[in-house]
Amino acid sequence: MPVQLPVPVEADLLPIAGVRIGIAEAGIRKAHRKDLTVFLLDEGCSVGAVFTRNRYAAAPVQVCREHLASGQGIRALVINTGNANAGTGESGLANARQTCVALARSLQLHHEQVLPFSTGVIMEPLPMDRLLGGLPAALTHAAQPQHDSGAHWLAAAQGIMTTDTVPKAASVRFTLGGQAVQATGIAKGAGMIRPNMATMLGFLATDAAVSPAVANELARRLADVSFNRVTVDGDTSTNDSFVVIATGCAGHAPVTDLASAEGQALLAALTPLAQRLAHAIVRDGEGATKFITVRVEGGRNAEECLKAAYAVAHSPLVKTAFFASDPNLGRILAAVGYAGIDDLDVGGIDLWLGDVHVVTQGGRHPAYREEDGQRVMKPAEITVRIGLGRGSACETVWTCDFSHDYVTINADYRS
């Protein structure tokens, strides 16, 4: 079960003018489940994206990069689950391109105006007969009225799931340029999550107006404070993709500079939404029982704070200790020590677990008691705060524990 993560409610999800969504059951890996989703975008939408840094990037990631670089103007997205189309060589690239051509032909678009996405099992050929056969049903679903309901967004959140136990979706309303603006996002991911573009798949749409020139920067800035701050197991997927769509239907002047007042207001409004989706991935981490915030303070710069935070958040020994509510907190200090801060003075380190001051000046705090550590490790949500004593920089990442179920889920994933 996810860690204090409610199932999204259709009534809470806001439709986004300029975006239509369709979902179908194509039987790509399993019968009788939603596994094919299309997003249809009105002309004039700005689209930005960031992708996995894994050198073994999946075929659809490679094609997405090509199509975004073409400057054609993105008008459609197509997403399949059940098969990652990764590790599939030239035939995988050909299948991703064929998918774009087929959808573009149905919509009377150029194939470079379509972005393909896949998630699921790696190194298996994409069943093109089923995928292409499912596109008409997805387009028919997209043609249904969508102006008064979040039903299509919820269906899309369900349609991109793999080992997720619940769909991940959320919306926000805000004001920009004197106009009412709204945004909705969905994401999927529960395992193979690491802050190296760590969403697995995420799609965020807003009716705000954003210049095409800053769309990629907007996606990167949002990912850096959300999806690139979460980790489940330290593995970077071959398919990670995060897409931001701005339709411009809200009617205000376009944001042309994220450093401007309007650009900062846009970031301030969308950041909590992106973080909520990223947190949902951690809360639904495979086998997770605890949601853990790791905050590192007192660094000389953000980079070394993140090194320490990631070392703690990735550590299997730390994560299993949290699962057992075992205050074996020397594991946290060991992780900070190997994080790669070469001139770290361990005599300046402080460590808090919740409200308990565990370590001071690099050693056990005189007032710390084992029972206090056990007490603060039992709740489903825990905060670890580490002071490096070197400066004023601070950074936060979010992770979960490792339970027996993580092994069970991944041992049985392909069966």
C-alpha positions as CSV (number, residue, x, y, z in Angstrom):
1,M,0.0,0.0,0.0
2,P,1.3,3.5,-0.7
3,V,2.5,5.7,2.2
4,Q,-0.3,8.1,3.0
5,L,-1.1,8.7,-0.6
6,P,-4.8,9.1,-1.4
7,V,-6.3,8.0,-4.7
8,P,-6.9,11.1,-6.9
9,V,-10.6,12.1,-7.2
10,E,-12.0,12.9,-10.6
11,A,-13.8,16.0,-9.4
12,D,-10.5,17.5,-8.2
13,L,-8.8,17.2,-11.6
14,L,-9.1,20.3,-13.8
15,P,-9.5,20.0,-17.6
16,I,-7.0,22.1,-19.5
17,A,-8.3,24.1,-22.5
18,G,-6.3,23.1,-25.6
19,V,-5.6,19.5,-24.5
20,R,-7.8,16.5,-25.3
21,I,-7.0,13.0,-24.0
22,G,-8.0,9.6,-25.2
23,I,-7.3,6.1,-23.7
24,A,-7.7,2.6,-25.0
25,E,-7.2,-1.0,-24.2
26,A,-4.7,-2.2,-26.8
27,G,-3.6,-5.4,-25.0
28,I,0.0,-4.5,-25.4
29,R,1.1,-6.7,-22.5
30,K,-2.0,-7.7,-20.7
31,A,-5.6,-7.9,-21.8
32,H,-8.4,-5.8,-20.4
33,R,-6.4,-2.9,-19.0
34,K,-6.0,0.7,-20.2
35,D,-2.5,0.8,-21.8
36,L,-2.6,3.3,-24.7
37,T,-3.0,7.0,-24.2
38,V,-3.0,9.9,-26.6
39,F,-2.8,13.7,-25.9
40,L,-4.0,15.9,-28.7
41,L,-2.8,19.5,-28.5
42,D,-4.3,22.6,-30.1
43,E,-2.1,24.5,-32.6
44,G,0.2,27.0,-30.8
45,C,0.9,25.0,-27.7
46,S,4.4,25.3,-26.3
47,V,6.0,22.0,-25.3
48,G,9.2,21.5,-23.3
49,A,10.7,18.3,-22.0
50,V,13.6,16.7,-20.1
51,F,14.6,13.1,-20.5
52,T,16.7,10.3,-18.9
53,R,20.5,10.8,-18.7
54,N,20.9,7.0,-19.0
55,R,23.1,6.4,-22.1
56,Y,20.9,3.4,-22.9
57,A,18.0,5.7,-23.6
58,A,14.9,3.9,-25.0
59,A,13.9,4.3,-28.6
60,P,11.0,6.6,-27.9
61,V,13.2,9.0,-25.9
62,Q,15.6,9.2,-28.9
63,V,12.7,9.9,-31.2
64,C,11.3,12.5,-28.8
65,R,14.6,14.4,-28.8
66,E,14.7,14.3,-32.6
67,H,11.2,15.6,-33.0
68,L,11.5,18.4,-30.4
69,A,14.7,19.5,-32.1
70,S,12.9,19.7,-35.5
71,G,10.9,22.8,-34.4
72,Q,7.8,21.5,-36.1
73,G,5.5,22.4,-33.2
74,I,4.3,19.4,-31.2
75,R,0.6,18.5,-31.6
76,A,0.2,15.0,-30.1
77,L,1.7,12.6,-27.6
78,V,1.2,8.8,-27.7
79,I,2.0,6.7,-24.6
80,N,2.0,3.0,-24.2
81,T,2.5,0.9,-21.0
82,G,3.5,-2.7,-20.7
83,N,6.5,-2.5,-23.0
84,A,9.4,0.0,-22.7
85,N,10.7,-0.3,-26.3
86,A,14.2,-0.1,-24.8
87,G,17.2,-2.2,-25.6
88,T,15.5,-2.9,-28.9
89,G,18.1,-1.5,-31.4
90,E,17.2,-0.3,-34.9
91,S,13.9,-2.1,-34.9
92,G,12.8,-0.3,-31.8
93,L,13.6,3.1,-33.4
94,A,11.6,2.0,-36.4
95,N,8.6,1.0,-34.3
96,A,8.7,4.3,-32.4
97,R,8.8,6.2,-35.7
98,Q,6.1,4.1,-37.2
99,T,3.8,4.9,-34.2
100,C,4.3,8.6,-34.8
101,V,3.6,8.3,-38.5
102,A,0.4,6.3,-37.9
103,L,-1.0,8.8,-35.4
104,A,0.1,11.8,-37.5
105,R,-1.6,10.4,-40.5
106,S,-4.9,10.0,-38.6
107,L,-4.6,13.7,-37.4
108,Q,-3.3,15.1,-40.7
109,L,0.0,16.2,-39.0
110,H,3.6,15.8,-39.8
111,H,5.1,12.8,-38.0
112,E,7.7,15.1,-36.3
113,Q,4.7,16.8,-34.5
114,V,4.1,13.6,-32.5
115,L,6.1,12.5,-29.4
116,P,6.1,8.8,-28.5
117,F,6.5,7.4,-24.9
118,S,6.8,3.9,-23.6
119,T,7.1,2.2,-20.2
120,G,7.3,-1.4,-19.1
121,V,9.5,-4.3,-19.7
122,I,12.9,-3.7,-21.3
123,M,14.4,-5.6,-24.3
124,E,11.1,-6.9,-25.6
125,P,9.8,-5.9,-29.1
126,L,6.9,-3.5,-29.2
127,P,3.8,-5.4,-30.4
128,M,3.0,-2.9,-33.2
129,D,-0.1,-4.7,-34.4
130,R,-1.8,-4.2,-31.1
131,L,-0.5,-0.7,-30.5
132,L,-1.5,0.5,-34.0
133,G,-4.8,-1.4,-33.7
134,G,-5.6,0.5,-30.5
135,L,-5.1,4.0,-31.8
136,P,-8.6,4.4,-33.4
137,A,-10.2,3.7,-30.1
138,A,-8.0,6.1,-28.3
139,L,-8.8,8.8,-30.8
140,T,-12.5,8.1,-30.5
141,H,-12.2,8.5,-26.7
142,A,-10.4,11.8,-27.2
143,A,-13.3,13.1,-29.3
144,Q,-15.7,12.8,-26.4
145,P,-16.6,16.1,-24.5
146,Q,-13.9,17.0,-22.0
147,H,-14.6,20.5,-21.0
148,D,-16.4,19.8,-17.7
149,S,-14.7,16.8,-16.1
150,G,-11.4,15.4,-15.0
151,A,-12.4,12.0,-16.0
152,H,-10.0,11.8,-19.0
153,W,-7.1,13.0,-16.9
154,L,-7.8,10.3,-14.3
155,A,-8.1,7.7,-17.0
156,A,-4.7,8.8,-18.4
157,A,-3.1,8.5,-15.0
158,Q,-4.4,5.0,-14.8
159,G,-3.4,4.2,-18.3
160,I,0.3,4.9,-17.8
161,M,0.7,2.8,-14.7
162,T,3.0,-0.2,-14.5
163,T,3.9,-1.4,-10.9
164,D,2.2,1.6,-9.4
165,T,-0.5,0.7,-7.0
166,V,-2.5,4.0,-7.4
167,P,-2.7,6.6,-10.2
168,K,-0.9,9.8,-9.6
169,A,-2.6,13.1,-10.6
170,A,-3.2,16.6,-9.2
171,S,-4.3,20.1,-10.2
172,V,-3.8,23.7,-9.1
173,R,-5.5,27.0,-9.8
174,F,-3.6,30.3,-9.7
175,T,-3.6,33.8,-11.3
176,L,-1.1,35.0,-13.8
177,G,-1.1,38.3,-15.7
178,G,-4.4,39.1,-14.2
179,Q,-6.0,36.0,-15.6
180,A,-7.3,32.8,-13.9
181,V,-4.9,29.9,-14.8
182,Q,-5.0,26.2,-14.1
183,A,-2.7,23.2,-14.4
184,T,-3.1,19.5,-14.2
185,G,-0.4,16.8,-14.1
186,I,0.0,13.0,-14.0
187,A,2.9,10.8,-13.4
188,K,3.8,7.2,-13.1
189,G,6.6,5.4,-11.3
190,A,7.2,3.2,-8.3
191,G,10.6,1.5,-9.0
192,M,13.8,2.2,-11.0
193,I,13.7,5.8,-9.7
194,R,16.8,7.9,-9.2
195,P,17.4,11.7,-9.4
196,N,18.9,11.6,-12.9
197,M,15.6,12.7,-14.4
198,A,13.7,10.5,-12.1
199,T,10.0,10.6,-13.0
200,M,9.7,7.5,-15.2
201,L,6.9,9.4,-16.9
202,G,5.3,12.7,-16.1
203,F,3.0,15.0,-18.0
204,L,2.0,18.5,-16.8
205,A,-0.3,20.8,-18.8
206,T,-1.4,24.4,-18.1
207,D,-3.5,26.9,-19.9
208,A,-0.8,29.5,-19.1
209,A,0.9,31.2,-22.1
210,V,4.6,30.4,-22.3
211,S,7.0,31.3,-25.1
212,P,8.3,28.3,-27.0
213,A,11.8,29.6,-26.3
214,V,11.5,29.0,-22.6
215,A,9.4,25.8,-22.6
216,N,12.4,23.5,-22.2
217,E,13.9,25.7,-19.4
218,L,10.5,25.6,-17.6
219,A,10.5,21.8,-17.8
220,R,14.1,21.6,-16.5
221,R,13.5,24.0,-13.7
222,L,10.5,22.2,-12.5
223,A,12.2,18.8,-12.8
224,D,15.2,20.0,-10.8
225,V,13.2,20.8,-7.7
226,S,10.8,17.8,-7.9
227,F,11.5,14.7,-9.9
228,N,15.2,15.1,-9.7
229,R,15.0,15.2,-5.9
230,V,13.4,11.8,-5.4
231,T,14.8,8.3,-5.3
232,V,13.3,4.9,-4.7
233,D,16.1,2.5,-5.5
234,G,19.0,4.4,-7.1
235,D,18.4,3.0,-10.6
236,T,18.0,5.4,-13.5
237,S,15.4,4.2,-16.0
238,T,16.0,4.1,-19.8
239,N,12.6,5.8,-20.4
240,D,12.4,8.7,-18.0
241,S,10.5,11.6,-19.5
242,F,8.9,14.8,-18.1
243,V,6.8,16.9,-20.5
244,V,5.4,20.4,-19.8
245,I,2.6,21.7,-22.1
246,A,1.5,25.3,-22.1
247,T,-1.6,25.9,-24.3
248,G,-1.9,29.7,-23.9
249,C,-5.7,29.5,-23.6
250,A,-5.8,31.5,-20.3
251,G,-5.4,34.7,-22.4
252,H,-2.6,36.6,-20.7
253,A,0.6,37.8,-22.4
254,P,3.1,35.0,-22.8
255,V,5.9,34.4,-20.3
256,T,9.1,35.0,-22.2
257,D,11.6,35.1,-19.4
258,L,11.5,32.9,-16.3
259,A,13.5,35.5,-14.4
260,S,10.7,38.0,-14.9
261,A,8.1,38.6,-12.2
262,E,5.5,36.6,-14.3
263,G,8.1,33.9,-14.9
264,Q,8.8,33.6,-11.2
265,A,5.1,33.6,-10.4
266,L,4.6,30.7,-12.9
267,L,7.4,28.7,-11.3
268,A,6.1,29.4,-7.8
269,A,2.6,28.1,-8.9
270,L,3.8,25.0,-10.8
271,T,6.6,23.8,-8.4
272,P,4.2,22.5,-5.7
273,L,2.3,20.6,-8.3
274,A,5.4,19.0,-9.8
275,Q,6.6,18.2,-6.2
276,R,3.3,16.7,-5.3
277,L,3.6,14.3,-8.3
278,A,7.2,13.5,-7.5
279,H,6.3,12.8,-3.8
280,A,3.5,10.5,-5.0
281,I,6.1,8.4,-6.8
282,V,8.1,7.9,-3.6
283,R,5.0,7.3,-1.5
284,D,4.1,4.6,-3.9
285,G,7.6,3.2,-4.1
286,E,7.7,-0.5,-4.6
287,G,7.1,-2.1,-1.2
288,A,7.4,1.3,0.6
289,T,6.2,1.6,4.1
290,K,7.8,5.0,5.0
291,F,8.2,8.4,3.3
292,I,11.5,9.9,4.2
293,T,12.7,13.5,3.8
294,V,16.5,14.0,3.8
295,R,17.5,17.6,4.4
296,V,21.2,18.6,4.3
297,E,22.1,22.0,5.7
298,G,25.3,24.0,6.2
299,G,27.0,23.0,3.0
300,R,29.3,25.3,1.1
301,N,27.1,24.9,-2.0
302,A,24.1,23.0,-3.3
303,E,26.2,20.4,-5.0
304,E,27.8,19.0,-1.9
305,C,24.5,19.2,0.0
306,L,23.0,17.0,-2.7
307,K,25.9,14.6,-2.7
308,A,25.3,14.0,1.0
309,A,21.6,13.8,0.7
310,Y,21.7,11.4,-2.2
311,A,24.2,9.1,-0.5
312,V,21.9,8.8,2.5
313,A,18.7,8.4,0.4
314,H,20.3,5.7,-1.9
315,S,21.9,3.6,0.8
316,P,20.3,0.2,1.1
317,L,21.6,-0.1,4.6
318,V,19.9,3.2,5.7
319,K,16.7,2.3,3.9
320,T,16.4,-1.2,5.5
321,A,17.1,0.3,8.9
322,F,14.2,2.7,8.4
323,F,11.9,-0.2,7.4
324,A,12.8,-2.0,10.6
325,S,12.5,1.2,12.7
326,D,16.0,0.3,13.8
327,P,18.0,3.4,14.9
328,N,21.3,2.1,13.5
329,L,22.2,5.7,12.7
330,G,25.9,5.1,12.2
331,R,24.7,4.0,8.7
332,I,23.7,7.6,8.0
333,L,27.0,9.0,9.1
334,A,28.8,6.4,7.0
335,A,26.8,7.5,3.9
336,V,27.7,11.2,4.5
337,G,31.3,10.2,4.8
338,Y,31.5,8.4,1.4
339,A,29.3,11.0,-0.4
340,G,32.4,12.5,-2.1
341,I,33.0,15.7,-0.2
342,D,36.7,15.3,-0.1
343,D,37.6,17.9,2.5
344,L,34.7,17.2,4.8
345,D,35.5,17.8,8.5
346,V,33.4,15.1,10.2
347,G,33.9,16.9,13.5
348,G,31.4,19.5,12.3
349,I,28.5,17.2,11.5
350,D,25.2,17.3,13.3
351,L,22.3,14.8,12.8
352,W,18.7,15.1,13.8
353,L,16.1,12.3,13.4
354,G,12.8,14.1,13.6
355,D,13.0,16.2,16.8
356,V,15.8,14.1,18.3
357,H,19.4,15.5,18.2
358,V,21.4,12.3,17.5
359,V,24.8,13.5,16.6
360,T,26.7,16.7,17.6
361,Q,30.2,17.6,16.4
362,G,30.6,14.3,14.7
363,G,29.8,12.1,17.7
364,R,26.8,10.8,19.6
365,H,24.9,13.5,21.4
366,P,25.2,13.2,25.1
367,A,21.4,13.4,25.6
368,Y,20.5,10.8,22.9
369,R,18.8,7.7,23.9
370,E,18.1,4.6,21.8
371,E,14.4,4.6,22.7
372,D,14.1,8.1,21.3
373,G,15.5,7.0,18.0
374,Q,13.1,4.1,17.9
375,R,10.2,6.4,18.7
376,V,10.8,8.8,15.8
377,M,11.5,5.9,13.3
378,K,8.2,4.3,13.8
379,P,5.9,6.8,12.0
380,A,5.1,6.5,8.3
381,E,6.7,9.9,7.6
382,I,10.2,10.7,8.9
383,T,12.6,13.7,8.5
384,V,16.4,13.2,8.6
385,R,18.3,16.5,9.0
386,I,22.0,16.6,8.6
387,G,24.2,19.7,9.3
388,L,27.6,19.8,7.6
389,G,28.8,22.9,9.4
390,R,30.5,24.3,6.4
391,G,28.3,27.1,5.0
392,S,24.7,28.2,4.4
393,A,23.6,26.1,1.5
394,C,20.8,23.5,2.0
395,E,19.0,21.0,-0.2
396,T,16.3,18.4,0.3
397,V,15.6,15.0,-1.4
398,W,12.8,12.5,-0.7
399,T,13.0,8.7,-0.5
400,C,11.4,5.7,1.0
401,D,12.4,2.6,2.9
402,F,13.3,-0.9,1.5
403,S,11.0,-3.7,2.6
404,H,10.7,-7.4,1.8
405,D,8.0,-6.5,-0.7
406,Y,10.5,-4.6,-2.9
407,V,12.4,-7.8,-3.6
408,T,9.2,-9.7,-4.2
409,I,7.8,-7.2,-6.6
410,N,10.9,-7.0,-8.7
411,A,11.6,-10.7,-8.6
412,D,8.2,-11.3,-10.1
413,Y,8.0,-8.3,-12.4
414,R,8.0,-10.1,-15.7
415,S,5.8,-13.0,-14.6
